[in-house]
Amino acid sequence: MLSPDGRPTPLGDAIAHYGRISKSMHILRLADEPGYRRQIKAQANLQEGRHALARKIFHGRSGQLYQRYQDGMEYQLGALGLVLNAVVLFNTRYMDAAVNQLRADGFDVRDEDVARLSPFVRQHINMLGRYSFQLPELPGGMRPLRDPDAAEEV
């Protein structure tokens, strides 16, 4: 908020100072509280995991949008979001099934460890090739989990 001569008004100064106070309090809290720092770092790591998965899904053209029209970009981003959500749902369902299987087999799976699992894992996803979306009739709607003791298939 500027006066006609271009100088800030008292209200404009007050709003600017208020914003600086909030930012300063955040920085002071970040410096003083290790728990808060860990929380911020965990959130940043979670978001980076999501972005890394999105980059892997959107690997064509180095992850850049090249549509001339904004509508085309919105379609690309919408499709990316849809596929990203499908991958996260797939990962979440299978991670839950794996944890339940481990517990059923008698392994001690702690809730603290389960809380740290991320559905943004991406090493198992093949982004190249042909895909069939004809779903076979599977018991419980899911493929059987891989046996860790079985030989690796090529």
Backbone hydrogen bonds in HBPLUS format (Angstrom, degrees):
<---DONOR---> <-ACCEPTOR-->    atom                        ^
c    i                          cat <-CA-CA->   ^        H-A-AA   ^      H-
h    n   atom  resd res      DA  || num        DHA   H-A  angle D-A-AA Bond
n    s   type  num  typ     dist DA aas  dist angle  dist       angle   num
A0009-THR N   A0001-MET O   3.08 MM   8  6.02 162.3  2.11 146.8 147.1     1
A0003-SER N   A0007-ARG O   2.66 MM   4  5.40 168.8  1.67 163.3 165.5     2
A0006-GLY N   A0003-SER O   2.87 MM   3  5.32 164.5  1.89 122.7 125.6     3
A0013-ASP N   A0009-THR O   2.83 MM   4  6.15 161.0  1.87 159.9 165.0     4
A0014-ALA N   A0010-PRO O   2.93 MM   4  6.11 156.7  1.98 143.9 150.4     5
A0015-ILE N   A0011-LEU O   2.96 MM   4  6.24 158.6  2.00 150.9 155.7     6
A0016-ALA N   A0012-GLY O   3.00 MM   4  6.21 159.9  2.04 148.8 154.5     7
A0017-HIS N   A0013-ASP O   2.87 MM   4  6.10 162.2  1.91 154.3 159.1     8
A0018-TYR N   A0014-ALA O   2.89 MM   4  6.05 153.5  1.96 145.2 153.1     9
A0019-GLY N   A0015-ILE O   3.07 MM   4  6.33 156.3  2.13 146.8 152.0    10
A0020-ARG N   A0016-ALA O   3.07 MM   4  6.38 150.9  2.16 143.8 152.1    11
A0021-ILE N   A0017-HIS O   2.86 MM   4  6.14 152.3  1.93 152.0 159.4    12
A0022-SER N   A0018-TYR O   3.10 MM   4  6.39 163.1  2.13 151.4 154.8    13
A0023-LYS N   A0019-GLY O   3.08 MM   4  6.30 161.6  2.12 146.5 151.4    14
A0024-SER N   A0020-ARG O   2.83 MM   4  5.99 158.3  1.88 148.5 155.1    15
A0025-MET N   A0021-ILE O   2.84 MM   4  6.06 158.8  1.89 153.7 159.2    16
A0026-HIS N   A0022-SER O   3.05 MM   4  6.29 154.2  2.12 145.0 151.7    17
A0027-ILE N   A0023-LYS O   3.01 MM   4  6.30 158.8  2.05 149.4 154.8    18
A0028-LEU N   A0024-SER O   2.84 MM   4  6.08 162.5  1.87 153.8 158.7    19
A0029-ARG N   A0025-MET O   2.86 MM   4  6.00 158.4  1.91 146.6 152.9    20
A0030-LEU N   A0026-HIS O   2.89 MM   4  6.05 154.7  1.95 145.2 152.6    21
A0031-ALA N   A0027-ILE O   2.96 MM   4  6.20 147.1  2.07 144.5 153.1    22
A0032-ASP N   A0028-LEU O   2.94 MM   4  6.10 148.9  2.04 147.2 155.5    23
A0033-GLU N   A0029-ARG O   2.98 MM   4  5.79 160.3  2.02 153.7 156.3    24
A0037-ARG N   A0033-GLU O   3.07 MM   4  6.40 157.0  2.12 150.3 157.1    25
A0038-ARG N   A0034-PRO O   2.89 MM   4  6.15 158.6  1.94 149.6 154.8    26
A0039-GLN N   A0035-GLY O   2.96 MM   4  6.19 152.7  2.03 142.0 149.8    27
A0040-ILE N   A0036-TYR O   2.94 MM   4  6.21 159.9  1.98 152.0 156.5    28
A0041-LYS N   A0037-ARG O   2.90 MM   4  6.12 160.0  1.94 150.4 156.4    29
A0042-ALA N   A0038-ARG O   2.81 MM   4  5.99 157.8  1.86 149.6 155.7    30
A0043-GLN N   A0039-GLN O   3.03 MM   4  6.24 157.8  2.08 146.1 151.8    31
A0044-ALA N   A0040-ILE O   2.94 MM   4  6.18 156.6  1.99 147.0 153.7    32
A0045-ASN N   A0041-LYS O   2.84 MM   4  6.06 157.2  1.89 150.8 157.0    33
A0046-LEU N   A0042-ALA O   2.93 MM   4  6.11 153.8  2.00 145.7 152.9    34
A0047-GLN N   A0043-GLN O   3.02 MM   4  6.26 163.1  2.05 150.3 154.0    35
A0048-GLU N   A0044-ALA O   2.91 MM   4  6.12 153.2  1.98 145.6 153.6    36
A0049-GLY N   A0045-ASN O   2.91 MM   4  6.12 150.9  2.00 144.9 152.5    37
A0050-ARG N   A0046-LEU O   3.09 MM   4  6.42 151.8  2.17 145.7 153.0    38
A0051-HIS N   A0047-GLN O   2.93 MM   4  6.22 159.7  1.97 149.9 155.3    39
A0052-ALA N   A0048-GLU O   2.84 MM   4  6.01 153.9  1.91 147.8 155.0    40
A0053-LEU N   A0049-GLY O   3.04 MM   4  6.24 156.7  2.10 144.2 150.0    41
A0054-ALA N   A0050-ARG O   2.96 MM   4  6.21 159.8  2.00 148.4 154.3    42
A0055-ARG N   A0051-HIS O   2.84 MM   4  6.08 152.0  1.92 146.2 153.9    43
A0056-LYS N   A0052-ALA O   3.00 MM   4  6.27 150.3  2.09 143.4 151.1    44
A0057-ILE N   A0053-LEU O   2.97 MM   4  6.26 157.6  2.02 151.7 157.9    45
A0058-PHE N   A0054-ALA O   2.85 MM   4  5.95 160.4  1.89 149.0 154.9    46
A0063-GLY N   A0060-GLY O   3.14 MM   3  5.90 153.6  2.22 121.7 127.2    47
A0064-GLN N   A0061-ARG O   3.14 MM   3  5.83 152.0  2.22 119.8 126.2    48
A0072-GLY N   A0069-TYR O   3.13 MM   3  5.45 123.4  2.47 103.3 115.9    49
A0073-MET N   A0069-TYR O   3.33 MM   4  6.76 153.0  2.41 146.5 153.8    50
A0074-GLU N   A0070-GLN O   2.95 MM   4  6.25 156.8  2.00 152.2 158.6    51
A0075-TYR N   A0071-ASP O   3.04 MM   4  6.35 149.2  2.14 146.1 154.0    52
A0076-GLN N   A0072-GLY O   3.03 MM   4  6.33 158.8  2.07 146.7 152.2    53
A0077-LEU N   A0073-MET O   2.85 MM   4  6.09 166.9  1.86 157.3 160.7    54
A0078-GLY N   A0074-GLU O   2.84 MM   4  5.91 150.9  1.93 141.3 150.0    55
A0079-ALA N   A0075-TYR O   2.90 MM   4  6.11 158.5  1.95 149.2 154.4    56
A0080-LEU N   A0076-GLN O   2.91 MM   4  6.14 157.4  1.96 148.0 154.7    57
A0081-GLY N   A0077-LEU O   2.90 MM   4  6.09 160.1  1.94 146.6 151.7    58
A0082-LEU N   A0078-GLY O   2.96 MM   4  6.19 153.2  2.04 144.7 152.1    59
A0083-VAL N   A0079-ALA O   2.97 MM   4  6.20 167.2  1.99 154.6 157.0    60
A0084-LEU N   A0080-LEU O   2.84 MM   4  5.95 161.2  1.88 151.3 157.5    61
A0085-ASN N   A0081-GLY O   2.93 MM   4  6.05 160.1  1.97 145.3 150.4    62
A0086-ALA N   A0082-LEU O   2.98 MM   4  6.23 150.0  2.07 143.3 152.0    63
A0087-VAL N   A0083-VAL O   2.94 MM   4  6.21 157.9  1.99 153.1 158.2    64
A0088-VAL N   A0084-LEU O   3.00 MM   4  6.24 159.9  2.04 149.9 155.4    65
A0089-LEU N   A0085-ASN O   2.92 MM   4  6.10 156.8  1.98 146.0 152.3    66
A0090-PHE N   A0086-ALA O   2.90 MM   4  6.10 163.8  1.93 149.5 154.0    67
A0091-ASN N   A0087-VAL O   2.85 MM   4  6.05 169.6  1.87 153.6 156.4    68
A0092-THR N   A0088-VAL O   2.88 MM   4  5.98 158.6  1.93 145.8 152.2    69
A0093-ARG N   A0089-LEU O   2.94 MM   4  6.15 165.9  1.96 154.7 157.8    70
A0094-TYR N   A0090-PHE O   3.06 MM   4  6.28 168.2  2.08 155.5 158.6    71
A0095-MET N   A0091-ASN O   2.83 MM   4  5.89 152.9  1.90 148.8 156.9    72
A0096-ASP N   A0092-THR O   2.98 MM   4  6.08 157.4  2.04 146.0 152.0    73
A0097-ALA N   A0093-ARG O   2.98 MM   4  6.23 154.4  2.05 143.0 150.4    74
A0098-ALA N   A0094-TYR O   2.88 MM   4  6.04 153.7  1.94 142.5 149.7    75
A0099-VAL N   A0095-MET O   2.93 MM   4  6.15 160.3  1.97 149.2 154.0    76
A0100-ASN N   A0096-ASP O   2.95 MM   4  6.13 163.2  1.98 149.4 154.3    77
A0101-GLN N   A0097-ALA O   2.90 MM   4  6.06 151.5  1.98 143.8 151.9    78
A0102-LEU N   A0098-ALA O   2.90 MM   4  6.15 158.2  1.95 149.5 155.2    79
A0103-ARG N   A0099-VAL O   2.98 MM   4  6.22 159.9  2.02 150.2 155.6    80
A0104-ALA N   A0100-ASN O   2.89 MM   4  6.08 153.2  1.96 143.7 151.6    81
A0105-ASP N   A0101-GLN O   2.90 MM   4  6.12 139.8  2.06 143.9 154.7    82
A0107-PHE N   A0102-LEU O   2.99 MM   5  5.43 153.8  2.06 161.7 153.5    83
A0106-GLY N   A0103-ARG O   3.08 MM   3  5.16 158.1  2.13 103.4 109.5    84
A0113-ASP N   A0110-ARG O   3.11 MM   3  5.35 126.6  2.40 100.4 113.3    85
A0114-VAL N   A0110-ARG O   3.11 MM   4  6.49 156.9  2.17 149.1 155.8    86
A0115-ALA N   A0111-ASP O   2.93 MM   4  6.09 150.6  2.02 145.8 153.3    87
A0116-ARG N   A0113-ASP O   3.09 MM   3  5.32 144.2  2.23 101.7 112.0    88
A0117-LEU N   A0114-VAL O   3.14 MM   3  5.37 163.5  2.17 109.3 114.5    89
A0125-ILE N   A0122-ARG O   3.20 MM   3  5.49 166.7  2.22 113.6 117.5    90
A0141-GLY N   A0138-LEU O   2.91 MM   3  4.79 163.5  1.94 119.4 119.9    91
A0150-ALA N   A0147-ASP O   3.13 MM   3  5.38 155.2  2.19 108.8 116.3    92
